[in-house]
């Protein structure tokens, strides 16, 4: 959440891509409840107004909200349009040798 907050403070739109619907739903629940005094406006890529959301949670490579920044979690693959983002952020478990190797690749 702090990285997402910083992205919004900079006026960036964000896509957070994970590798499963279950993980996207877990992230969605966490963003609603992580802090009593903060709010991160977000939605799933499946909602009708995803294009209007500052943060979109997705399991696909699409960029429904014209995001400037893409967060890739759970070893999500780089999207084909990775050059179109101002930032790509890889979020991985530094204690998992396979995740570290995938991030380095």
C-alpha positions, 0 to 999 in steps of 0.5 A: 500500500505505501508504494501505491499511495506514493504512485497516486501522490505523483498523479500516476495511474496504476495496474497491479497484476498478479497471477491468480484471481484468488490473489487479486481478491486477497489484494483487493480485501487488503487494500480496503482494510490495511489502514483505518486512516487511509483509503486507496481507490481501486477496483478489479479489471472486471468492473465496468468502469475500470478505465476510470479507476486510479488503481486496477487489480488484474490478472491479465496484461491489459492496461484498462485505466491507461496506467503509468505504473505497473506492479507485478506480483507473484512472479507475474510476467512482464507485459508485452507493452512494458515499454509504455510504462513510466515504471515497472515494479517487481514485487517478490519474496526475497527469501525465495531463490526461484522468485529472486532468479525470476526477478533478476531475469 
